[in-house]
Amino acid sequence: MHSSLSKDLTELITERLVLRTWTAAEATAVLGSAGGARPADWAADFPSEGDSVIASLLGDNAAWLGTYGHRLITERDTSLIIGSIGLFWPPTEGVLELGYGVVASRRGRGYATEATRALAAFALTAPAVHTVAAGVELSNPASVRVLEKAGFERYTTTTEDAEETARFAITQHSSPGK
């Protein structure tokens, strides 16, 4: 898989997707979407609950709107926003957390894997980042497969409140495209 980055670093382009940084206006639109007009470039089921949670946190986490922050996932064929993916900047001891979500109408097409692979490879180029990590509940096997297909390796599993969570990571030495 090949991906490219726009000159201003706001867009990461893959074979089928564009991962572009959020704007404050888009976060506001997501937060107001329950009762207002919907932008024409949103998939019918965007935003998901996870997208709304991220939008609500962007105001308190300015770095998440930057180059190594959160991005909207746009389907290149339709130009529709179909989810979001993000890096929880800044890194902690060289480890940067990643999270993602694709709306139900676009799941099962490999989009989450394609976006995760591209953003993880990009994140590993950031200063002081040597590992990208993600956690997933084992009751969500599709999300486990996304991380595995994107080249992440499971390194631990924990149980809290009867829910098993697996932690996955990818490093500079194991990153896709290296």
Secondary structure, DSSP 8 states (H G I E B T S, - for coil): ---EE-TTSSEEE-SSEEEEE--HHHHHHHHTTTTS---TTB-TT-S-HHHHHHHHHHTT-GGGGSTTSEEEEEETTTTEEEEEEEE-SS-BTTEEEEEEEE-GGGTTSSHHHHHHHHHHHHHTTSTT--EEEEEEETT-HHHHHHHHHTT-EEEEEEEETTEEEEEEEEETTT-TT-
